[in-house]
Amino acid sequence: MKYSRIVGTGGYLPEKILTNQDLERLVDTSDEWIRSRTGITQRHIAADHEMASDLALHASRKAIEAAGIKVDEIDLIIVATTTPDMVFPSTACILQDKLGARNCPAFDVQAVCSGFVYALATADMFIRAGKCRNALVVGTEVYSRILDWKDRSTCVLFGDGAGAVVLSQGDQPGILSSHLHADGSYSKILSVPGSICDGKVQGTPFLIMEGNAVFKFAVRVLEEVVYEALAENNLQSSDIDWLIPHQANIRIIQSTAKKLGISMEKVVVTVDKHGNTSAASIPLALDTAVRDGRIKSGQTVLLEGVGGGFTWGAVLLRW
């Protein structure tokens, strides 16, 4: 039987840092207000010339190096992004060219903040089916391009970045199970509803969000999907060594951990330094915890996320 296992991780954050103090000079807000409600102190902002594929390229090279393989050994590329370089071709195809990878499938996944979980689950199924041996899975975002910097309720929340993993075929289980969900009836509470027609933007091209509704929905479904993953694998919350949630808001993270009975000491948190980087947040947090030595061989790790759509999901894995 074929299994898939993460064999390398990588992350990239743009050089520019935008602090809460910087935002105080842009909109009517304060460092205390942002920190107390979100846990965020700073976020990274892409340079004018940096696109989602550029951020992805940096993260991907680090993941491939960590995996100890060559670029031409990658036989599948999946990019999760809400902020692609252009309408088409896919950011995955653009990344493929920049990497110098050839002759492998490459496509984007659009599930907003759950995008990396969706992409990882998809790559796992390709490997289990024997369709590829080494998959590059990337979450990359330049949310600074879709924010209304006059809207203090949204512009303080998000940042730019990219995270990547190499998922390879192995004899022992790495990814134990994946669980994906969606409910389009909630699509209007978090969206960028603009569209292009005749070369003009129809509607708003900026992110809009009903904060309270998103918070309640997120806490409920994240608890449900974690228990779903545990039940399928006959595990308890106490069996989780590390919980790596989507880094949207420290209060959502804390509420979810409390409902699950998981100590915050076992939760990887990067939202304070990264902000919400959407599809990039989980792989960035994973890379952080791998590189600082927190995640060790044999440990059980649970990834979970929720995003506009609404989409949500979890991936349970053995490191």
QUIZI-V111159 format. One record per residue. N is the residue number from 1. RES is the residue in one small letter. PSI is psi in whole degrees, -180 to 180 (none if undefined). Layout:
# QUIZI-V111159
N/RES/PSI  N/RES/PSI
This chain:
# QUIZI-V111159
1/m/139  2/k/140  3/y/166  4/s/147  5/r/140  6/i/123  7/v/-3  8/g/143  9/t/157  10/g/154  11/g/157  12/y/135  13/l/133  14/p/156  15/e/-39  16/k/130  17/i/130  18/l/111  19/t/169  20/n/-34  21/q/-36  22/d/-41  23/l/-29  24/e/-26  25/r/-8  26/l/-41  27/v/170  28/d/86  29/t/-179  30/s/156  31/d/-43  32/e/-42  33/w/-45  34/i/-48  35/r/-43  36/s/-29  37/r/-21  38/t/-24  39/g/2  40/i/134  41/t/-26  42/q/168  43/r/160  44/h/144  45/i/128  46/a/146  47/a/161  48/d/-33  49/h/-8  50/e/127  51/m/172  52/a/-38  53/s/-31  54/d/-45  55/l/-43  56/a/-37  57/l/-47  58/h/-48  59/a/-40  60/s/-43  61/r/-39  62/k/-41  63/a/-43  64/i/-41  65/e/-44  66/a/-32  67/a/-18  68/g/30  69/i/171  70/k/156  71/v/-39  72/d/-2  73/e/-9  74/i/123  75/d/17  76/l/134  77/i/123  78/i/125  79/v/125  80/a/120  81/t/148  82/t/-11  83/t/66  84/p/162  85/d/-39  86/m/176  87/v/-50  88/f/156  89/p/173  90/s/153  91/t/-31  92/a/-41  93/c/-39  94/i/-42  95/l/-42  96/q/-45  97/d/-43  98/k/-32  99/l/-26  100/g/19  101/a/148  102/r/154  103/n/42  104/c/151  105/p/144  106/a/126  107/f/161  108/d/154  109/v/132  110/q/95  111/a/25  112/v/-127  113/c/-16  114/s/2  115/g/-42  116/f/-40  117/v/-44  118/y/-45  119/a/-41  120/l/-43  121/a/-39  122/t/-46  123/a/-39  124/d/-42  125/m/-35  126/f/-45  127/i/-44  128/r/-31  129/a/-2  130/g/18  131/k/-16  132/c/164  133/r/-36  134/n/111  135/a/135  136/l/119  137/v/125  138/v/141  139/g/125  140/t/137  141/e/144  142/v/70  143/y/-20  144/s/-19  145/r/-16  146/i/21  147/l/141  148/d/107  149/w/7  150/k/-7  151/d/100  152/r/-17  153/s/-17  154/t/-37  155/c/-21  156/v/-11  157/l/-28  158/f/158  159/g/178  160/d/151  161/g/177  162/a/146  163/g/150  164/a/154  165/v/153  166/v/124  167/l/122  168/s/156  169/q/139  170/g/172  171/d/-20  172/q/145  173/p/131  174/g/-70  175/i/120  176/l/-40  177/s/159  178/s/151  179/h/113  180/l/141  181/h/160  182/a/151  183/d/99  184/g/-10  185/s/-14  186/y/13  187/s/-25  188/k/-11  189/i/-11  190/l/110  191/s/167  192/v/91  193/p/5  194/g/154  195/s/166  196/i/129  197/c/127  198/d/36  199/g/9  200/k/150  201/v/125  202/q/126  203/g/-168  204/t/137  205/p/7  206/f/156  207/l/135  208/i/147  209/m/138  210/e/94  211/g/-49  212/n/-41  213/a/-40  214/v/-44  215/f/-50  216/k/-44  217/f/-46  218/a/-48  219/v/-40  220/r/-51  221/v/-29  222/l/-40  223/e/-45  224/e/-45  225/v/-30  226/v/-45  227/y/-33  228/e/-45  229/a/-42  230/l/-44  231/a/-42  232/e/-27  233/n/11  234/n/45  235/l/164  236/q/166  237/s/-34  238/s/-16  239/d/-12  240/i/122  241/d/-39  242/w/129  243/l/124  244/i/95  245/p/162  246/h/134  247/q/78  248/a/-44  249/n/130  250/i/-30  251/r/-36  252/i/-44  253/i/-46  254/q/-42  255/s/-41  256/t/-46  257/a/-40  258/k/-44  259/k/-32  260/l/-10  261/g/30  262/i/128  263/s/143  264/m/-16  265/e/-17  266/k/13  267/v/129  268/v/122  269/v/124  270/t/0  271/v/-28  272/d/-37  273/k/-23  274/h/-23  275/g/-168  276/n/110  277/t/23  278/s/-124  279/a/-18  280/a/-13  281/s/-42  282/i/-50  283/p/-29  284/l/-43  285/a/-40  286/l/-47  287/d/-40  288/t/-47  289/a/-29  290/v/-46  291/r/-26  292/d/3  293/g/2  294/r/-44  295/i/125  296/k/159  297/s/136  298/g/-10  299/q/155  300/t/126  301/v/135  302/l/122  303/l/136  304/e/145  305/g/160  306/v/142  307/g/176  308/g/145  309/g/-51  310/f/144  311/t/152  312/w/160  313/g/173  314/a/151  315/v/124  316/l/131  317/l/158  318/r/126  319/w/none
